[in-house]
Amino acid sequence: MSTGRINDVMSVDEYLAGELVSRTKHEYIAGAVFAMAGAKNAHHRIAGNAFLAFGTQLKGTRCTPYNSDTKIRIRIKGHVRFYYPDLSVICKSNDLNESFQDQPVVVVEVLSESTRRLDDGEKRDAYFTIPSLTHYILLEQDSPIAIVYRRTDEHFERHECTNPADVIVIDGLDLSLPLQELYDGVLSN
């Protein structure tokens, strides 16, 4: 989803309180607030398939998938950011009274032309600063392609899955996500 800047600068507390009553989701970067735009049905189908795949495989574990209504808080060099990823996996959850998570182990974004630069640039770099994050996955909206960033000891390694028969493996969580499953209902249309 793309964003548009709101001219008001606000504190974290004002932002969080506003998000609880707002009909529109907003992302927050160091006091600047950005309204999020809608997305195509293909975007929602892919995100829904990913949520279902993660949820099914994580059932009975300590980890839980969260959908795009859950913000991730990122603290970077004296400022705070809140992003709404399309999906996140949380193994150590914040208090149930909070409206955000701090420690995702996996973050998934579905790409479109309007979000590509942000998702595979600014957001990627911000997510990489989260110590708990092990995988950042970008799913193309218009073709069955996944870009998977996996944390190693030194950095994040980038790998592309370009064949519908490819499987994304999430080490540490014992997850195998077939691309064909993530694009179910999108590939055949």
C-alpha positions as CSV (number, residue, x, y, z in Angstrom):
1,M,0.0,0.0,0.0
2,S,1.3,3.5,-0.7
3,T,1.3,6.3,1.7
4,G,0.6,10.1,1.7
5,R,2.0,12.5,4.2
6,I,-0.2,14.2,6.8
7,N,1.2,17.6,7.6
8,D,0.7,17.3,11.4
9,V,3.8,16.4,13.5
10,M,2.8,14.5,16.6
11,S,4.2,12.6,19.6
12,V,4.2,8.8,19.8
13,D,1.4,8.9,22.4
14,E,-0.8,11.2,20.2
15,Y,-0.2,8.9,17.2
16,L,-1.0,5.7,19.1
17,A,-4.2,7.2,20.6
18,G,-5.3,8.5,17.2
19,E,-4.7,5.1,15.5
20,L,-7.1,3.5,17.9
21,V,-10.0,5.6,16.6
22,S,-8.9,6.3,13.0
23,R,-10.7,4.7,10.1
24,T,-7.5,5.1,8.0
25,K,-4.2,3.5,9.0
26,H,-1.1,5.7,9.3
27,E,2.6,5.0,9.5
28,Y,4.7,7.1,11.7
29,I,8.3,8.2,11.2
30,A,9.9,10.5,13.9
31,G,6.7,12.6,14.3
32,A,5.7,12.6,10.7
33,V,2.5,10.7,9.9
34,F,1.7,9.1,6.6
35,A,-1.8,7.9,5.6
36,M,-1.9,4.5,3.9
37,A,-3.8,3.9,0.6
38,G,-5.7,0.8,-0.3
39,A,-4.5,-2.1,-2.3
40,K,-5.6,-4.4,-5.2
41,N,-7.5,-7.7,-4.6
42,A,-4.3,-9.6,-5.7
43,H,-2.4,-7.9,-2.8
44,H,-5.1,-9.0,-0.3
45,R,-5.2,-12.5,-1.7
46,I,-1.5,-13.0,-1.4
47,A,-1.3,-11.5,2.1
48,G,-4.3,-13.7,3.1
49,N,-2.7,-16.8,1.7
50,A,0.5,-16.0,3.6
51,F,-1.4,-15.4,6.9
52,L,-3.2,-18.7,6.4
53,A,0.0,-20.6,5.6
54,F,1.9,-19.2,8.6
55,G,-1.1,-19.7,10.9
56,T,-1.5,-23.3,9.9
57,Q,2.1,-24.2,10.3
58,L,2.6,-22.2,13.6
59,K,-0.5,-23.6,15.3
60,G,0.5,-25.0,18.7
61,T,3.9,-23.2,18.8
62,R,4.9,-20.1,20.8
63,C,4.8,-18.0,17.7
64,T,1.8,-16.2,16.2
65,P,1.2,-14.5,12.8
66,Y,-0.3,-11.0,12.9
67,N,-2.0,-9.4,9.9
68,S,-1.7,-5.9,8.5
69,D,-3.7,-4.3,11.4
70,T,-0.7,-4.8,13.7
71,K,2.0,-2.1,13.8
72,I,5.7,-2.8,14.3
73,R,7.6,-0.3,16.5
74,I,11.2,0.4,15.5
75,R,13.6,2.5,17.5
76,I,16.3,4.0,15.3
77,K,19.0,6.5,16.5
78,G,16.8,8.6,18.8
79,H,13.5,8.4,16.9
80,V,10.6,5.9,16.6
81,R,8.9,4.5,13.6
82,F,5.7,2.5,13.3
83,Y,5.0,0.5,10.2
84,Y,2.1,-1.8,9.3
85,P,3.6,-4.8,7.5
86,D,1.2,-7.1,5.5
87,L,2.2,-9.9,7.9
88,S,4.5,-10.4,10.9
89,V,5.4,-13.4,13.0
90,I,5.8,-12.7,16.7
91,C,7.3,-15.2,19.1
92,K,7.6,-12.9,22.1
93,S,4.5,-10.7,22.2
94,N,4.0,-7.3,23.7
95,D,1.3,-6.9,26.3
96,L,-2.2,-7.6,25.0
97,N,-3.3,-4.0,25.9
98,E,-0.7,-2.5,23.5
99,S,-1.5,-1.8,19.8
100,F,1.9,-2.7,18.4
101,Q,4.7,-5.3,18.5
102,D,8.4,-4.8,19.1
103,Q,10.0,-8.2,18.3
104,P,9.0,-9.7,15.0
105,V,11.0,-12.7,13.8
106,V,9.5,-12.5,10.3
107,V,8.0,-9.6,8.4
108,V,6.2,-10.0,5.0
109,E,5.4,-7.2,2.6
110,V,3.4,-7.6,-0.7
111,L,5.0,-5.4,-3.3
112,S,3.3,-3.1,-5.8
113,E,4.8,-0.5,-8.1
114,S,3.8,2.3,-5.7
115,T,5.4,0.6,-2.6
116,R,8.4,-1.2,-4.1
117,R,10.9,1.6,-3.4
118,L,9.7,2.0,0.2
119,D,9.4,-1.7,1.1
120,D,12.7,-2.7,-0.5
121,G,14.5,0.4,0.7
122,E,13.6,2.5,3.7
123,K,11.4,-0.1,5.4
124,R,13.8,-2.9,4.7
125,D,16.7,-1.0,6.3
126,A,14.6,-0.1,9.3
127,Y,13.4,-3.6,9.8
128,F,17.0,-4.9,9.6
129,T,17.8,-2.9,12.8
130,I,15.3,-5.1,14.8
131,P,17.5,-7.7,16.7
132,S,14.8,-10.3,16.7
133,L,14.2,-10.2,13.0
134,T,15.4,-13.3,11.1
135,H,13.6,-13.0,7.8
136,Y,12.2,-10.2,5.7
137,I,10.1,-11.5,2.8
138,L,8.9,-9.4,-0.2
139,L,6.2,-11.0,-2.3
140,E,5.6,-9.6,-5.8
141,Q,2.0,-8.8,-6.4
142,D,1.9,-9.3,-10.2
143,S,4.0,-12.4,-10.5
144,P,5.0,-15.4,-8.3
145,I,8.4,-14.0,-7.1
146,A,9.6,-13.8,-3.6
147,I,12.6,-11.9,-2.4
148,V,13.8,-13.4,0.9
149,Y,16.3,-11.7,3.2
150,R,17.7,-14.1,5.9
151,R,19.8,-12.9,8.8
152,T,23.2,-14.5,9.0
153,D,25.9,-13.8,11.6
154,E,27.2,-10.9,9.6
155,H,24.3,-9.4,7.6
156,F,21.1,-10.3,5.8
157,E,21.5,-12.5,2.7
158,R,19.2,-11.9,-0.3
159,H,17.7,-14.9,-2.2
160,E,15.0,-14.9,-4.9
161,C,12.4,-17.5,-5.5
162,T,11.2,-17.2,-9.1
163,N,9.6,-20.6,-9.8
164,P,6.1,-21.4,-8.5
165,A,7.5,-24.7,-7.4
166,D,10.1,-23.0,-5.1
167,V,9.6,-23.2,-1.4
168,I,10.6,-20.5,1.1
169,V,12.2,-22.1,4.2
170,I,12.1,-20.2,7.5
171,D,14.9,-21.7,9.6
172,G,14.3,-21.7,13.3
173,L,10.5,-21.9,12.9
174,D,10.4,-25.1,10.9
175,L,8.3,-23.5,8.2
176,S,8.1,-24.4,4.5
177,L,6.1,-22.0,2.4
178,P,5.5,-23.2,-1.2
179,L,5.3,-20.2,-3.5
180,Q,2.4,-21.9,-5.3
181,E,0.4,-21.8,-2.0
182,L,1.2,-18.2,-1.4
183,Y,-0.1,-17.3,-4.9
184,D,-3.1,-19.6,-4.8
185,G,-6.0,-17.9,-6.7
186,V,-3.6,-15.3,-8.1
187,L,-1.6,-17.5,-10.5
188,S,-4.7,-19.0,-12.2
189,N,-6.4,-15.7,-12.8
